Amino acid sequence: MEIILKEDIQNLGHKNDIVSVKNGYGRNYLIPRGLAILATTSAKKVHEENMRQRAHKEEKIKNEALEVAKTLEGKSFTIGAKASSTGKIFGSVNTIQIAEALTKEGFNVERKNIAMKDDAKELGTYTVTVKLHREVKVDISIEVVAE
């Protein structure tokens, strides 16, 4: 079954992608929840026209994301956390705290667009991937220090 995605779905595709899924997954999960529509011939024609009109806007958004990526690249952000004398953090540093640190510096990034490779449960430096656009990702350095 071919469907047109209305939203980004992890491990399946991005918004406005035409993907093939099993009939049950599309009919019982994606379509009833409004995450996708059935890719009929007329829906595909409408989709193609919309994508043609959107191409210019997408290019502008991608260029803006590239500019933000250039300013973010190589930057290091510091996040304070309560820690024991051995350097272990009470809890862990999560994407919400990283998003707040980026917002304080003037970079508006949603927390769902931040991916941590390792859990930050100790003091130290960690690498975090920030997804600014579907094609633009940048790695930044996060330093976790004791408060």
N, C-alpha and C positions, 0 to 999 in steps of 0.2 A: 504494500500500500504506500503510495506517495503522498506526502503531506507538506504543507508550507508552514514553517515555524513562525509563531507570532512573538516569541520571546527566546532569549538565549537559554538553552538547556544543556547542562554540563554533560559531556561524553556523547552528545548527539549532534548538536550544531548550534549555529548562531541565528539570530532573528533574521527572517526572510530567506533562509536557506530552504531548498527543496530536498528532502531526505526520504529515504525508504525505510519504513519500519514494519514490524509485524502487524498484522491486522488487529489483533486483540489490544496491543499496546496503543495503537492509534485510536481505535474506536472506543475503547473503554477508559483510557487514561488521558491522552493528550487532547483530543477534541472536546470531551465534556468539560474539562477544566479550562478551556479557552487558550491552551498553549499552542494549538495548531489548527489549521483548517485543511480539509481534503483538497488535494491538488487535482482538480478537474481541469478540462481543457480551457474553459472560460476563466477559471481562477488563475491558471498559469499565464494567460494573456494579460490579465489585469496586473498580475505580479510583475511581469516583464516591463510593462509600461511604468509602473511605480518605481522599479529599480533603475530604469533609464533616467527618470526625473531626479531620483535621489543620488545618483552617481556624483554629481557636482557637489552637493552638500557633504557627502561622505569624504570626498577628497579634501575639502576645507577642514573638516573635523580631524582627519588623519594628520594633516599638516600642523594643526594646533597641538595635537598629541605629541608629534615629533619634537616640536619646540619645547614642550614641557619636559619631555624625556631628556633633551639635551641639558636643561637646567638641573634636572634631578640627578643625572648621571654623575657619579663620583662624590655625591654629597653623603654626609653621615649625619644621622639623627640620634639624639640621646633621649632615652626614656628612663625615668626613675622608677624604682620598685623597692618595696620593703624586702630586705634580705637578712639572712642570719649571718653570724660571724664567719661561717665557713664559705659564704658566697652563694648559698642556695636561696632562691626566691620563694617567698610565701605565695604560692599560686604559680602563675606564669604570665608572661607578656603575650597578649593576643592582638588580633588585627584591629580591634576597637582602639586600643591604646596607640597603635602605630598610626591609624587614620587620624586620631586627634593630634599627634605630633606633627604629621604632615600638614594638617589644617592650620596649626599655629604658625607654620612657616610659609603659609600662603598657597599651598597646593591642595586643591579640593579633590580628594580621592575617596571613593566609597570603600568601606571595609571589605565588601565582597570581591573587590578587585585587587586585594592584597593576598599574596600566598607566601606562607612561611615554609621553608624547607625543613627546618628543625624546630621543635618546641623550645621556647626560650624559658628554661627553668633555672638557669644559673646566670650569674653576672658574666658579661662578656660581649663579644661582637658577633652579630648574626647577619646573614644575607637574606634579604626579602625581595620577592619579585612583585612589582607593581604593574598591573595591566591597565594601560591608559586607553587603548583601542584594541580592536580584535587583532590587529597586526603590529601593535606597538607595545612592547614590554620592556621594562627597565629594572635592573637589579640595583638596590640601594643597600647601604650598610646601616644597621641599627646597633647602637651601643647601649647595653642595659647596665645602669649604674645603681648603686645603693642610694636610697634617699636619706 
